Amino acid sequence: MTKTVIKLENISKKYGSFLALDNINLEVQNGEVVGLIGPNGAGKTTTLKLIAKLLRPNSGKILLRNIQGELQDINKNSKELVQTGFFIDIPQFYNATPYRLLKLFAKIKHYPKEKINQRIDELLTTFNLIDWKDKKVKTFSKGMLQKLGFIQAVIHDPEILFLDEPQTGLDPNARIDIRNYIRFLKQQGKTIFVASHLLYEISEVCDKVALINQGSIINFDTIDNLEKNLKSIELNFEVLNPIPAEMLGSLIKRLTQNLEPYLDKELDPSISKIPIKYKPQENSFTIFYNGVKKARGDILNILFNDFKSDFTIISFSKPKTSSLERIYSQIISDDNKKKIKINLVRE
């Protein structure tokens, strides 16, 4: 049985003369949660619509795993593929009740009839829609429709799940519910492919990230591996009490001296002009360091031992979201510059 469950081979898609996707290649392994991120118009939704067979590519193959464990071209034969679930941005429903809609979706996807009602109630309860089970969806808010769209994507317990901006329009609690359910599916060994512009959500749930720009996949790896290409990497630590303004200058000077072997010697001034910064509104420090894994432990020891009389540390972390934001910004910027140079040479 192949470990690869999704494979895109040289996929291109045009809308008239506009090239939306340009020769995309991508492989997703069984049990991975992969995030697809990129600017608006980069090709995220087009990619998912092609996999969902809402669109057909102009060239290339889309392969999914079948029940025999082999890869199969979805546009040549869609029979015997493993169960998939799709959530495409801004779901639309007939004006029926969630119960009737979800029962229909479950039947279409051949979910066991005797388990459908229980499955509907479990999911509606999980996403706080059980009290709306028998109300028409025309009365639903955008956030409620988003949650219902997510539920219909998972109602039949698919092996592979494709999500397009699943947390758009949701309040913070609903985002947490979606995030936690994705983690739950990940623990079950499901394969999940999620497109989103919410980098925090991507960093919290995804094993790997594919960056797409102007219709091309420009990088695909784990966040940790992508981070190695960053010009600067940061650590954050929060302290219990605010640092008095009159003590801050001397404290940062001492921190800089004691941590000097681990600080970023080539810090990009567009990111920060100094290697250690204090954020008074958050009672936290940011350290731009050399990115070496062992250095994090050494820095933490120095902070605890040499500065225990200056502050009490209540959290210490290498923020995923901040790293992903800068990975995204740096790689997209470098790719745009590269393409500009190529176009200039051609002209």
Secondary structure, DSSP 8 states (H G I E B T S, - for coil): --SEEEEEEEEEEEETTEEEEEEEEEEEETT-EEEEE-STTSSHHHHHHHHTTSS--SEEEEEEEBTTS-EEETTT--TTB--EEEE-SS----SS-HHHHHHHHHHHTT--GGGHHHHHHHHHHHTT-GGGTTS-GGG--HHHHHHHHHHHHHTT--SEEEEESTTTT--HHHHHHHHHHHHHHHHTT-EEEEE-S-HHHHHHH-SEEEEEETTEEEEEE-HHHHHTT-S-EEEEEEESS---HHHHHHHHHHHHHHTGGGB-TT--TTT-SSSEEEETTTTEEEEEE---HHHHHHHHHHHHHHSTTT--EEEEE--HHHHHHHHHHHHHHHHHHHHHHHHHHH-
